[in-house]
């Protein structure tokens, strides 16, 4: 079935390729028209079309009003516009159609590539080697045979030269202009280890203490900044001023933890007990020094301020 599949693949990918090219050409024109048409023009057009449809005779049980026709036409127009342009930041159906078509072409190409690799792996190279052997037999000397072998099979027993990093940044400098370097060759045995002189163990107590003090100071400052955001035992994200990025990161980590709790109550790093609730389905803007984040409307209720 491989040959039949290859024929099918060529016809199918050609069909998809022509389809996607035509779609890209026409969709751009349609998107431009949809973006340029104003709402007033749409309502005028809908009114004209609905008026024409009202002149078409209908059975009594199927009578509809002009307002119903206009509403139906506006819904169809809205669906057409969303299909090409998307809605509220969501990708359009046109984008998904183009993506799926490209994925279908890629999948077909990968299947054909795997079939070709499988055919290549099982193909006998007997004729190739016999042809090479004929070339070797016609050479006049062993020296020419060695040279021909180096071209066909590559060089045997190649030695690799290892050096340190480049000593210069000059791209046009030849290797012969560089000073010679020394390279220590290590034995290739399993249990070989380099000899090391015994050295005193450094505890780095001073550095550890400085890092600890710095960490505690940062946490203390962060706690003070969080306490300043509390108004009446709660933090209303909608009403917050411009905050620092690390405060935003802390608040978002609390919200993420609360999503895994059934009651929405979390224990924070500074010992607080916080209950997080989403007030409604609206979106708010959480402003920070490095930008603005659009997110759901959350409020954080501080139930207790225990110390860790």
C-alpha positions as CSV (number, residue, x, y, z in Angstrom):
1,X,0.0,0.0,0.0
2,X,3.0,2.3,0.2
3,X,3.0,3.4,-3.5
4,X,-0.8,3.9,-3.3
5,X,-0.4,6.0,-0.2
6,X,2.3,8.1,-1.8
7,X,0.0,8.9,-4.7
8,X,-2.8,9.7,-2.3
9,X,-0.4,11.9,-0.2
10,X,0.6,14.0,-3.2
11,X,-3.0,14.6,-4.2
12,X,-4.1,15.3,-0.7
13,X,-1.3,17.7,0.2
14,X,-1.8,19.5,-3.1
15,X,-5.4,19.9,-2.3
16,X,-4.7,21.2,1.2
17,X,-1.9,23.5,-0.1
18,X,-4.2,25.1,-2.7
19,X,-6.9,25.4,-0.2
20,X,-4.8,27.2,2.4
21,X,-3.3,29.5,-0.3
22,X,-6.7,30.5,-1.5
23,X,-8.0,30.8,2.0
24,X,-5.2,33.2,2.9
25,X,-5.8,35.4,-0.1
26,X,-9.6,35.7,0.3
27,X,-9.6,35.8,4.1
28,X,-7.4,38.9,4.2
29,X,-9.9,40.7,1.9
30,X,-12.9,39.6,4.0
31,X,-11.2,40.6,7.3
32,X,-10.4,44.1,5.9
33,X,-14.0,44.5,4.8
34,X,-15.4,43.3,8.1
35,X,-13.1,45.8,10.0
36,X,-14.0,48.7,7.8
37,X,-17.8,48.3,7.9
38,X,-19.4,50.4,10.7
39,X,-22.2,49.4,13.0
40,X,-24.5,51.9,11.4
41,X,-23.9,50.5,8.0
42,X,-24.6,47.0,9.3
43,X,-27.9,48.1,10.9
44,X,-29.0,49.8,7.6
45,X,-28.1,46.7,5.6
46,X,-29.9,44.5,8.0
47,X,-33.0,46.7,7.8
48,X,-33.0,46.6,4.0
49,X,-32.6,42.8,3.9
50,X,-35.3,42.3,6.5
51,X,-37.6,44.6,4.6
52,X,-37.1,42.5,1.4
53,X,-37.7,39.3,3.3
54,X,-40.9,40.6,4.7
55,X,-42.2,41.0,1.1
56,X,-41.9,37.2,0.5
57,X,-45.3,35.5,1.1
58,X,-45.3,33.0,4.0
59,X,-47.8,30.6,5.5
60,X,-49.8,32.0,8.4
61,X,-48.2,29.7,11.0
62,X,-44.8,30.9,9.9
63,X,-45.4,34.6,10.2
64,X,-42.5,36.6,11.7
65,X,-42.1,40.2,12.5
66,X,-39.5,42.5,10.9
67,X,-37.8,42.9,14.3
68,X,-37.3,39.1,14.6
69,X,-35.8,39.0,11.1
70,X,-33.4,41.9,12.0
71,X,-32.4,40.2,15.2
72,X,-31.7,36.9,13.4
73,X,-29.7,38.6,10.7
74,X,-27.6,40.5,13.3
75,X,-26.8,37.2,15.0
76,X,-25.7,35.7,11.7
77,X,-23.5,38.8,11.1
78,X,-22.0,38.6,14.6
79,X,-21.2,34.9,14.1
80,X,-19.6,35.6,10.7
81,X,-17.5,38.4,12.1
82,X,-16.3,36.3,15.1
83,X,-15.4,33.4,12.8
84,X,-13.0,35.7,10.9
85,X,-11.8,38.2,13.5
86,X,-12.2,36.3,16.9
87,X,-13.8,37.7,20.0
88,X,-12.5,39.3,23.2
89,X,-8.8,38.3,22.6
90,X,-9.7,34.8,21.6
91,X,-8.3,33.4,18.3
92,X,-10.7,33.2,15.4
93,X,-12.0,30.0,13.9
94,X,-10.1,31.0,10.8
95,X,-6.8,30.8,12.7
96,X,-7.7,27.3,14.0
97,X,-8.7,26.1,10.5
98,X,-5.4,27.3,9.1
99,X,-3.4,25.7,12.0
100,X,-5.2,22.4,11.6
101,X,-4.6,22.4,7.8
102,X,-0.9,23.1,8.2
103,X,-0.7,20.3,10.9
104,X,-2.4,17.9,8.4
105,X,0.2,18.6,5.8
106,X,3.0,18.2,8.3
107,X,1.6,14.9,9.5
108,X,1.3,13.5,6.0
109,X,4.9,14.6,5.2
110,X,6.2,12.9,8.4
111,X,4.5,9.7,7.5
112,X,6.1,9.7,4.0
113,X,9.5,10.5,5.5
114,X,9.2,7.5,7.9
115,X,8.2,5.2,5.0
116,X,11.2,6.4,3.0
117,X,13.6,5.8,6.0
118,X,12.2,2.4,6.5
119,X,12.6,1.6,2.8
120,X,16.2,2.9,2.9
121,X,17.1,0.8,6.0
122,X,15.9,-2.5,4.4
123,X,17.4,-1.7,1.0
124,X,20.3,-3.9,0.1
125,X,23.6,-2.1,-0.8
126,X,25.1,-5.1,-2.5
127,X,25.1,-3.5,-5.9
128,X,26.8,-0.3,-4.4
129,X,29.6,-2.3,-2.9
130,X,30.1,-4.3,-6.1
131,X,30.4,-1.1,-8.1
132,X,33.0,0.2,-5.6
133,X,34.9,-3.1,-5.8
134,X,35.0,-2.8,-9.6
135,X,36.5,0.7,-9.2
136,X,39.1,-0.5,-6.8
137,X,40.1,-3.4,-9.1
138,X,40.7,-1.1,-12.0
139,X,43.2,1.1,-10.0
140,X,46.8,0.8,-11.2
141,X,48.5,0.7,-7.8
142,X,48.0,0.1,-4.1
143,X,48.9,3.8,-3.4
144,X,46.0,4.9,-5.6
145,X,43.7,2.4,-3.8
146,X,44.7,4.0,-0.5
147,X,43.9,7.5,-1.8
148,X,40.6,6.3,-3.2
149,X,39.7,4.6,0.1
150,X,40.3,7.9,2.0
151,X,37.8,9.6,-0.3
152,X,35.1,6.9,-0.1
153,X,35.4,5.8,3.5
154,X,37.3,8.7,5.1
155,X,40.5,8.7,7.1
156,X,41.2,5.8,9.4
157,X,42.9,6.2,12.9
158,X,42.4,9.9,13.0
159,X,44.1,11.7,15.9
160,X,42.3,14.5,17.7
161,X,44.3,17.6,18.8
162,X,43.0,19.3,22.0
163,X,43.9,22.8,23.1
164,X,42.8,25.3,25.6
165,X,40.4,28.2,24.8
166,X,41.4,30.7,22.2
167,X,44.1,33.0,23.3
168,X,43.0,35.7,20.9
169,X,39.8,37.1,19.6
170,X,41.3,37.9,16.2
171,X,39.4,35.8,13.6
172,X,42.1,36.1,10.9
173,X,45.0,35.0,13.1
174,X,46.6,31.6,12.0
175,X,47.3,28.8,14.4
176,X,50.9,29.0,13.5
177,X,51.1,32.5,15.0
178,X,49.9,31.2,18.4
179,X,52.3,30.1,21.2
180,X,52.5,26.4,21.8
181,X,50.3,25.0,24.7
182,X,50.8,22.1,27.0
183,X,48.1,19.4,27.6
184,X,48.3,16.9,30.4
185,X,47.2,13.5,29.2
186,X,45.3,11.5,31.9
187,X,45.4,7.7,32.1
188,X,42.3,5.9,30.7
189,X,41.8,3.6,33.7
190,X,38.7,3.2,35.7
191,X,40.2,3.8,39.2
192,X,42.4,6.8,38.3
193,X,42.0,9.9,40.4
194,X,44.0,13.1,40.5
195,X,46.1,13.6,43.5
196,X,44.9,16.5,45.7
197,X,46.7,18.1,48.5
198,X,44.7,18.1,51.8
199,X,43.2,21.5,52.4
200,X,41.4,23.0,55.4
201,X,37.6,23.0,55.2
202,X,36.2,26.5,54.9
203,X,33.0,27.0,56.8
204,X,32.1,30.4,55.2
205,X,30.3,31.3,58.4
206,X,30.5,35.0,57.8
207,X,29.0,34.8,54.3
208,X,26.2,32.5,55.6
209,X,25.4,34.9,58.4
210,X,25.3,37.9,56.0
211,X,23.1,36.0,53.6
212,X,20.8,35.0,56.5
213,X,20.5,38.6,57.7
214,X,19.8,39.8,54.2
215,X,17.1,37.2,53.7
216,X,15.4,38.0,57.1
217,X,15.6,41.8,56.4
218,X,13.9,41.3,53.0
219,X,11.2,39.2,54.5
220,X,10.6,41.8,57.2
221,X,10.3,44.5,54.7
222,X,8.0,42.4,52.6
223,X,5.8,41.7,55.7
224,X,5.6,45.5,56.5
225,X,4.6,46.3,52.9
226,X,1.9,43.6,53.0
227,X,0.6,45.0,56.3
228,X,0.3,48.4,54.8
229,X,-2.0,47.0,52.1
230,X,-4.5,45.6,54.7
231,X,-7.6,47.7,55.1
232,X,-10.0,46.3,57.7
233,X,-8.5,42.8,57.8
234,X,-8.6,42.4,54.1
235,X,-6.7,43.2,50.9
236,X,-8.8,44.3,48.0
237,X,-6.7,43.9,44.9
238,X,-9.0,46.3,42.9
239,X,-8.2,49.2,45.3
240,X,-4.4,48.6,45.6
241,X,-2.0,51.3,44.5
242,X,1.1,50.6,42.4
243,X,3.0,47.8,44.2
244,X,6.4,46.3,43.8
245,X,6.9,43.2,41.6
246,X,7.9,40.9,44.5
247,X,4.7,41.9,46.4
248,X,2.6,41.0,43.3
249,X,4.5,37.6,43.1
250,X,3.7,36.9,46.7
251,X,0.0,37.7,46.3
252,X,-0.3,35.6,43.2
253,X,1.4,32.7,45.0
254,X,-1.2,32.9,47.8
255,X,-4.0,32.8,45.2
256,X,-2.4,29.8,43.5
257,X,-2.2,27.9,46.8
258,X,-5.8,28.7,47.6
259,X,-7.0,27.1,44.4
260,X,-5.9,23.7,45.7
261,X,-7.8,24.2,49.0
262,X,-11.5,23.4,49.2
263,X,-12.2,26.2,51.7
264,X,-9.7,28.7,50.0
265,X,-7.7,29.2,53.3
266,X,-3.9,29.1,53.1
267,X,-1.0,29.4,55.6
268,X,1.5,32.0,54.3
269,X,5.3,32.0,54.7
270,X,5.1,34.8,57.3
271,X,2.6,32.8,59.5
272,X,-0.6,34.5,58.4
273,X,-3.8,32.6,57.8
274,X,-5.5,34.0,54.7
275,X,-8.8,33.2,53.1
276,X,-9.0,34.1,49.4
277,X,-12.4,34.7,47.6
278,X,-13.3,35.7,44.0
279,X,-15.9,38.4,44.4
280,X,-17.4,38.1,40.9
281,X,-16.6,37.3,37.3
282,X,-15.3,40.8,36.4
283,X,-11.6,41.5,35.6
284,X,-9.4,44.0,37.4
285,X,-6.0,45.6,36.8
286,X,-3.3,44.9,39.3
287,X,-0.7,47.7,38.8
288,X,3.0,47.2,39.6
289,X,6.2,49.0,39.0
290,X,7.0,46.8,36.0
291,X,3.6,46.8,34.3
292,X,-0.2,46.1,34.7
293,X,-1.7,42.6,35.1
294,X,-5.3,41.9,34.1
295,X,-6.7,39.3,36.4
296,X,-10.0,38.1,38.1
297,X,-11.4,40.1,41.0
298,X,-10.0,38.6,44.2
299,X,-10.1,39.7,47.8
300,X,-7.8,38.4,50.5
301,X,-9.2,38.1,54.1
302,X,-6.5,37.9,56.8
303,X,-7.9,35.6,59.5
304,X,-4.9,35.6,61.8
305,X,-1.3,36.8,62.0
306,X,0.6,34.1,63.8
307,X,4.4,34.1,63.7
308,X,6.5,31.3,62.3
